[in-house]
Amino acid sequence: MNSTRVMLWVLAALTPGTAIMVAFYGAGYLLNILIAITAALTTEAVCLGLRRAPLRQLGDASALVTGVLLALALPPGTAWSIIVIAVVAAIGLAKHLYGGLGHNLFNPAMVGYAVVLVSFPGALAQWPIPADGLTSATALVSLRYRDGLTITEAWQAARGFGTLGGYAWEWINAGFLLGGLALCARRLAAWRVVAAMLGTLALLAALTFDAGSSHSAGSPLFHVFTGATMLGAFFFATDPVSHPISPRGQLIFGCTVGAMTFAVRAYGNYPDGMAFGILLANALTPYLDRRLATAHG
């Protein structure tokens, strides 16, 4: 299957989760997507021109996927300038600086997200509550900075949160889970990466969960179905260029992402650590490929 068809399958698999996001959060996500796609195609065209590469490469749809992934990872209605910065960092730096599609060391969309996460943490921490349009902290933010409250008290104090991952996030994650499983079934996503990541995240949460005291880091179910866990697991971590080739390497890769995600969520200064986990695992990929190839050589 050529790269264009793969990208179109990825876009199709994103549809269930995207539809649920739009249903709960409204047109803000559609605006994110429109801005991100426009910026992605423009940046891709400029970079191809600077590299004197044929513009027909725009047709591989990789820039389109990068733009949509970034749009979904950012809060609805994010300032257009932040979206553009994320897209330029993703496509200009993480993709074309390394030589274009298939040569990138890091997942481009994850690089773009990490750049704006570090640069504009406040803007990325606030999400609207679907019920009344007000702005509120996410479930992960409220869990991380709950000032001694038990988990139950934290959820009661935060308007709009549900029993697991916050208002709508259980459904959003279920939507991306459905699309991600379709990709795995068609062998377009590395299931070992996903299984190792989610398994490690759930295991660490289970080992440290104490039924919800003021020191609890959250239950396994909470961590698996909150934030962008499923989006990250199935659509960011499974970028075939930036994860290892071997089955064993993919398992190590996934475990690294899951462990870093939980460590930052439970003990770090950021509410979520998935971006850092994926980028760290991306950096390990060349070593894992060389090491495991040598071991089997």
C-alpha positions as CSV (number, residue, x, y, z in Angstrom):
1,M,0.0,0.0,0.0
2,N,1.5,3.4,-1.0
3,S,2.0,6.2,1.4
4,T,-1.0,8.2,0.2
5,R,-3.5,5.4,0.8
6,V,-2.0,4.8,4.2
7,M,-2.4,8.5,5.1
8,L,-6.0,8.4,3.9
9,W,-6.7,5.4,6.1
10,V,-5.2,7.3,9.0
11,L,-7.5,10.2,8.4
12,A,-10.5,7.8,8.1
13,A,-9.5,6.2,11.4
14,L,-9.4,9.6,13.1
15,T,-13.0,10.3,12.1
16,P,-14.9,8.6,15.1
17,G,-12.8,10.4,17.7
18,T,-12.9,13.7,15.8
19,A,-16.7,13.5,15.4
20,I,-17.1,13.0,19.1
21,M,-14.8,15.9,19.9
22,V,-16.8,18.2,17.6
23,A,-20.1,16.9,19.0
24,F,-19.0,17.9,22.6
25,Y,-16.8,20.9,21.9
26,G,-18.4,22.4,18.8
27,A,-16.9,24.4,16.0
28,G,-13.7,25.2,17.8
29,Y,-12.2,22.0,16.6
30,L,-13.3,22.6,13.1
31,L,-11.6,25.9,13.1
32,N,-8.4,24.3,14.6
33,I,-8.5,21.8,11.7
34,L,-9.0,24.4,9.0
35,I,-6.2,26.6,10.3
36,A,-3.8,23.6,10.8
37,I,-4.5,22.1,7.3
38,T,-4.0,25.5,5.6
39,A,-0.8,26.1,7.5
40,A,0.4,22.5,6.9
41,L,-0.1,22.6,3.1
42,T,1.5,26.0,2.9
43,T,4.5,25.1,4.9
44,E,4.9,21.8,3.0
45,A,4.8,23.7,-0.3
46,V,7.4,26.2,0.8
47,C,9.7,23.6,2.2
48,L,9.4,21.5,-1.0
49,G,10.2,24.6,-3.0
50,L,13.3,25.4,-0.9
51,R,14.5,21.8,-1.3
52,R,13.7,21.9,-5.0
53,A,11.6,18.9,-4.6
54,P,8.6,18.3,-6.9
55,L,5.3,19.9,-5.6
56,R,3.5,16.7,-6.5
57,Q,4.7,15.4,-3.1
58,L,1.9,17.4,-1.6
59,G,-0.3,14.6,-2.8
60,D,1.1,12.1,-0.4
61,A,-1.3,13.6,2.3
62,S,1.4,13.4,5.0
63,A,1.2,17.1,5.7
64,L,-2.6,16.8,5.9
65,V,-2.3,14.1,8.5
66,T,0.2,16.2,10.5
67,G,-2.1,19.2,10.5
68,V,-5.1,17.2,11.6
69,L,-3.2,15.5,14.4
70,L,-2.0,18.8,15.7
71,A,-5.5,20.4,15.5
72,L,-6.9,17.5,17.5
73,A,-4.1,17.7,20.2
74,L,-4.7,21.4,20.9
75,P,-7.6,22.8,22.8
76,P,-10.6,23.9,20.6
77,G,-10.3,27.5,19.6
78,T,-6.6,27.8,20.2
79,A,-5.1,31.0,18.9
80,W,-4.3,30.7,15.2
81,S,-0.7,31.9,15.8
82,I,-0.1,29.0,18.2
83,I,-1.5,26.5,15.7
84,V,0.7,27.9,12.9
85,I,3.9,27.8,15.2
86,A,3.1,24.1,15.9
87,V,2.6,23.3,12.3
88,V,5.8,25.1,11.1
89,A,7.8,23.4,13.8
90,A,6.4,20.0,12.9
91,I,6.8,20.2,9.1
92,G,9.6,22.6,8.7
93,L,11.9,21.4,11.5
94,A,11.0,17.8,12.3
95,K,10.2,16.7,8.8
96,H,12.0,18.6,6.1
97,L,15.1,19.5,8.1
98,Y,15.8,15.8,8.2
99,G,15.1,15.3,4.5
100,G,11.4,14.9,4.2
101,L,8.9,12.1,4.5
102,G,10.5,8.8,5.7
103,H,13.7,10.4,7.0
104,N,12.5,12.1,10.2
105,L,13.9,10.9,13.5
106,F,11.1,12.3,15.6
107,N,7.3,12.2,14.9
108,P,6.7,15.6,13.3
109,A,3.3,16.3,14.9
110,M,4.6,15.4,18.3
111,V,7.5,17.8,17.8
112,G,5.1,20.6,16.9
113,Y,2.9,19.9,19.9
114,A,5.9,19.8,22.3
115,V,7.2,23.1,21.0
116,V,3.9,24.9,21.8
117,L,3.4,23.0,25.0
118,V,6.7,24.3,26.4
119,S,6.2,27.7,24.9
120,F,2.5,28.3,25.8
121,P,1.7,26.0,28.7
122,G,-1.2,28.1,30.0
123,A,-2.9,28.2,26.6
124,L,-2.8,24.5,26.3
125,A,-4.0,23.7,29.9
126,Q,-7.4,25.3,29.5
127,W,-10.4,23.7,27.8
128,P,-14.0,24.8,27.5
129,I,-16.7,22.9,29.4
130,P,-19.2,21.7,26.8
131,A,-22.2,22.4,29.0
132,D,-21.8,26.2,29.3
133,G,-18.8,27.2,27.2
134,L,-16.8,28.4,30.2
135,T,-13.1,27.6,30.4
136,S,-11.8,25.0,32.9
137,A,-8.7,23.0,33.7
138,T,-8.6,19.5,32.2
139,A,-8.9,16.4,34.4
140,L,-5.2,15.8,34.3
141,V,-4.5,19.4,35.4
142,S,-7.0,19.1,38.2
143,L,-5.5,15.7,39.3
144,R,-2.0,17.1,39.3
145,Y,-2.7,20.4,41.1
146,R,-5.5,19.5,43.5
147,D,-4.0,20.9,46.7
148,G,-4.5,17.9,49.0
149,L,-8.0,17.0,47.9
150,T,-8.9,13.4,47.4
151,I,-9.8,12.3,43.9
152,T,-13.5,12.4,44.6
153,E,-13.2,15.9,46.1
154,A,-11.2,17.1,43.2
155,W,-13.8,15.9,40.7
156,Q,-16.6,17.5,42.8
157,A,-14.7,20.8,42.8
158,A,-14.1,20.8,39.1
159,R,-17.2,21.5,37.1
160,G,-18.0,19.3,34.2
161,F,-15.8,16.3,35.1
162,G,-17.1,12.8,34.8
163,T,-16.1,9.6,36.7
164,L,-13.0,8.7,34.6
165,G,-11.2,11.2,32.4
166,G,-13.3,14.3,32.6
167,Y,-16.4,15.5,30.7
168,A,-16.5,13.7,27.3
169,W,-13.0,12.3,27.4
170,E,-14.1,8.8,28.1
171,W,-16.1,8.9,24.8
172,I,-13.4,10.7,22.9
173,N,-10.8,8.1,23.9
174,A,-13.3,5.4,23.0
175,G,-13.7,7.0,19.5
176,F,-9.9,7.0,18.9
177,L,-9.6,3.5,20.3
178,L,-12.2,2.3,17.7
179,G,-10.3,4.0,14.8
180,G,-6.9,2.8,16.1
181,L,-8.1,-0.8,16.3
182,A,-9.1,-0.5,12.7
183,L,-5.6,0.6,11.7
184,C,-4.1,-2.3,13.7
185,A,-6.5,-4.8,12.0
186,R,-5.3,-3.6,8.6
187,R,-1.6,-3.7,9.9
188,L,-1.2,0.0,9.4
189,A,-0.3,0.6,13.0
190,A,2.1,-1.4,15.1
191,W,-0.1,-3.1,17.7
192,R,3.0,-4.0,19.9
193,V,3.7,-0.3,20.4
194,V,0.2,0.4,21.5
195,A,-0.2,-2.7,23.7
196,A,3.2,-2.0,25.4
197,M,2.4,1.6,26.0
198,L,-1.1,1.2,27.3
199,G,-0.1,-1.9,29.3
200,T,2.8,-0.1,31.0
201,L,0.7,3.0,31.8
202,A,-2.1,0.9,33.3
203,L,0.3,-1.3,35.2
204,L,2.2,1.6,36.8
205,A,-1.1,3.2,37.7
206,A,-2.4,0.0,39.3
207,L,0.8,-0.4,41.3
208,T,0.5,3.1,42.8
209,F,-3.3,3.5,43.1
210,D,-4.5,3.7,46.7
211,A,-8.3,4.0,46.0
212,G,-8.2,7.8,45.6
213,S,-6.5,9.5,48.6
214,S,-5.0,12.9,48.5
215,H,-1.7,11.3,47.4
216,S,-3.2,9.1,44.7
217,A,-1.9,9.3,41.1
218,G,-5.2,8.0,39.6
219,S,-6.6,4.7,38.7
220,P,-5.5,2.6,35.7
221,L,-8.9,3.2,34.0
222,F,-8.5,7.0,34.5
223,H,-5.1,7.1,32.9
224,V,-6.1,5.0,29.9
225,F,-9.2,7.0,29.2
226,T,-8.2,10.5,30.0
227,G,-6.6,13.2,28.0
228,A,-5.2,12.2,24.6
229,T,-4.1,8.7,25.7
230,M,-5.7,6.8,22.8
231,L,-4.9,9.5,20.2
232,G,-1.2,9.4,21.3
233,A,-1.1,5.6,21.5
234,F,-2.6,4.8,18.1
235,F,-1.8,7.8,16.0
236,F,1.4,9.5,17.4
237,A,3.4,6.7,18.8
238,T,2.8,4.4,15.9
239,D,4.4,6.6,13.2
240,P,6.3,3.8,11.3
241,V,9.3,6.0,10.5
242,S,10.1,6.9,14.1
243,H,9.5,3.7,16.0
244,P,11.7,0.5,15.8
245,I,11.3,-2.1,13.1
246,S,11.7,-5.2,15.2
247,P,8.9,-6.6,17.4
248,R,11.1,-6.5,20.5
249,G,12.2,-3.0,19.8
250,Q,8.5,-1.9,19.4
251,L,7.7,-3.4,22.8
252,I,10.6,-1.5,24.4
253,F,9.5,1.6,22.6
254,G,6.0,1.3,23.9
255,C,7.0,0.6,27.4
256,T,9.2,3.7,27.4
257,V,6.4,5.9,26.3
258,G,4.0,4.4,28.9
259,A,6.5,4.7,31.7
260,M,7.4,8.3,30.9
261,T,3.7,9.3,30.4
262,F,2.9,8.0,33.9
263,A,6.0,9.4,35.6
264,V,5.3,12.9,34.4
265,R,1.6,12.7,35.1
266,A,2.2,11.4,38.7
267,Y,5.4,13.2,39.7
268,G,6.4,15.8,37.1
269,N,5.7,19.5,36.6
270,Y,3.5,19.0,33.6
271,P,0.0,17.4,33.8
272,D,0.8,14.9,31.0
273,G,4.1,13.3,29.8
274,M,3.0,11.6,26.6
275,A,4.8,14.1,24.3
276,F,8.0,13.7,26.2
277,G,7.6,10.0,26.3
278,I,7.1,9.7,22.6
279,L,10.0,12.0,21.7
280,L,12.3,10.2,24.1
281,A,11.4,6.8,22.6
282,N,11.9,8.3,19.1
283,A,15.4,9.2,20.1
284,L,16.0,5.6,21.2
285,T,14.8,4.1,18.0
286,P,18.1,4.2,16.0
287,Y,19.9,2.6,18.9
288,L,17.2,-0.1,19.3
289,D,17.3,-0.9,15.6
290,R,21.1,-1.2,15.5
291,R,21.3,-3.1,18.8
292,L,18.6,-5.6,18.0
293,A,19.8,-6.0,14.4
294,T,23.3,-6.8,15.7
295,A,21.9,-9.2,18.3
296,H,20.1,-11.2,15.5
297,G,22.9,-10.8,13.0
